[in-house]
């Protein structure tokens, strides 16, 4: 059973292309009796005829590839041009000071120990947070 006319009418009513029209294969007899746009509208209301969803182009691969391209091939200039030395220092010192204040507030270290360690941080003694915690373990200040 060819339902070309009904497909064309449904496409006009729904405002989509003929290829996007879905007709319930079990209700072909009912569809074949529909010869006017009004008949088609009734079938659409019943859900016998529908417009298929539009096929899009997936952006998944693009999203996967996105991001800050920081690889060696994208870099120009000196090491400090990518992330300035001062910014690196500020990030490190802020992280260390935050860790110290947390330890002090928890009562893990005393106020005097905090001051001593704070000065050591300022002097650049610790590489990172892990190094600070390792130092504290070695000194027996934390478990």
C-alpha positions as CSV (number, residue, x, y, z in Angstrom):
1,X,0.0,0.0,0.0
2,X,1.4,3.3,-1.1
3,X,0.7,6.3,1.1
4,X,2.5,8.9,-0.9
5,X,-0.3,11.5,-1.0
6,X,-0.9,11.1,2.8
7,X,2.9,11.5,3.4
8,X,2.9,14.7,1.3
9,X,-0.1,16.1,3.1
10,X,1.3,15.3,6.5
11,X,4.6,16.9,5.6
12,X,2.7,20.1,4.6
13,X,0.6,20.1,7.8
14,X,3.6,19.5,10.1
15,X,5.9,21.8,8.2
16,X,8.6,19.2,7.7
17,X,10.1,17.2,4.8
18,X,8.5,14.0,3.6
19,X,11.4,11.9,4.9
20,X,10.7,13.0,8.4
21,X,7.1,11.7,8.4
22,X,6.4,8.6,10.6
23,X,3.3,6.6,10.0
24,X,2.2,3.8,12.3
25,X,2.7,0.7,10.2
26,X,-0.1,-1.2,12.0
27,X,-2.7,1.5,11.1
28,X,-2.1,1.6,7.3
29,X,-5.7,1.0,6.4
30,X,-6.8,4.0,8.6
31,X,-4.1,6.2,7.0
32,X,-5.1,5.3,3.5
33,X,-8.7,6.5,4.0
34,X,-7.4,10.0,4.9
35,X,-7.6,12.1,1.8
36,X,-7.8,15.7,3.1
37,X,-5.6,17.8,5.3
38,X,-8.3,17.7,7.9
39,X,-8.2,13.9,8.0
40,X,-4.4,14.1,8.3
41,X,-4.7,16.5,11.2
42,X,-7.0,14.1,13.0
43,X,-4.5,11.3,12.6
44,X,-1.7,13.5,13.9
45,X,-3.8,14.3,16.9
46,X,-4.4,10.6,17.5
47,X,-0.6,10.0,17.2
48,X,-0.9,7.7,14.2
49,X,1.2,10.2,12.1
50,X,4.2,12.0,13.7
51,X,7.2,14.0,12.6
52,X,10.5,12.3,13.3
53,X,13.1,14.3,15.3
54,X,15.6,16.2,13.3
55,X,19.0,14.6,12.9
56,X,21.7,16.9,14.1
57,X,25.5,16.8,13.7
58,X,27.0,15.5,17.0
59,X,29.4,17.9,18.6
60,X,30.8,15.2,20.9
61,X,34.1,14.9,19.0
62,X,34.5,18.7,19.0
63,X,33.9,19.0,22.7
64,X,36.3,16.2,23.3
65,X,39.0,18.0,21.4
66,X,38.3,21.4,23.0
67,X,40.0,22.7,26.0
68,X,43.0,24.9,26.7
69,X,45.6,23.7,24.2
70,X,48.7,24.0,26.3
71,X,50.8,21.3,24.7
72,X,54.5,22.0,23.8
73,X,53.5,22.6,20.2
74,X,51.4,25.6,21.2
75,X,53.9,27.3,23.4
76,X,55.9,30.3,22.4
77,X,58.4,32.2,24.4
78,X,60.1,31.5,27.7
79,X,58.8,29.3,30.5
80,X,57.6,32.4,32.3
81,X,55.6,33.5,29.3
82,X,53.0,30.8,29.8
83,X,52.6,31.2,33.6
84,X,54.6,34.0,35.1
85,X,57.0,33.2,38.0
86,X,55.1,35.6,40.3
87,X,51.7,33.9,39.6
88,X,53.3,30.5,40.3
89,X,54.7,31.8,43.6
90,X,51.4,33.4,44.6
91,X,49.5,30.2,44.0
92,X,52.0,28.1,45.9
93,X,52.3,30.5,48.9
94,X,48.5,30.9,49.1
95,X,48.0,27.2,49.2
96,X,50.6,26.7,51.9
97,X,49.3,29.5,54.0
98,X,45.8,28.1,53.7
99,X,47.0,24.7,54.8
100,X,48.9,26.3,57.8
101,X,45.8,28.2,58.9
102,X,43.7,25.0,58.7
103,X,46.2,23.1,60.8
104,X,46.3,26.0,63.4
105,X,42.5,26.2,63.5
106,X,42.2,22.5,64.0
107,X,44.6,22.7,66.8
108,X,47.2,20.4,65.1
109,X,49.9,23.0,65.5
110,X,50.4,25.7,68.1
111,X,50.3,29.4,67.4
112,X,54.1,29.7,67.8
113,X,54.7,26.7,65.5
114,X,52.3,28.4,63.0
115,X,54.4,31.6,63.1
116,X,57.7,29.7,62.6
117,X,56.2,27.7,59.6
118,X,54.6,30.9,58.2
119,X,58.0,32.5,58.0
120,X,59.5,29.4,56.4
121,X,56.8,29.5,53.7
122,X,57.6,33.1,53.1
123,X,61.3,32.2,52.7
124,X,60.5,29.6,50.1
125,X,61.4,26.6,52.2
126,X,58.6,24.4,51.0
127,X,58.1,23.2,47.4
128,X,54.4,22.5,47.8
129,X,51.7,21.4,50.3
130,X,52.9,17.8,50.3
131,X,56.4,18.9,51.2
132,X,55.0,21.0,54.1
133,X,53.0,18.0,55.4
134,X,56.1,15.7,55.0
135,X,58.2,18.2,57.0
136,X,55.5,18.3,59.8
137,X,55.5,14.5,59.9
138,X,59.3,14.3,60.2
139,X,59.2,16.9,63.0
140,X,56.6,14.8,64.8
141,X,54.1,17.7,64.7
142,X,51.4,15.6,63.0
143,X,50.8,11.9,62.6
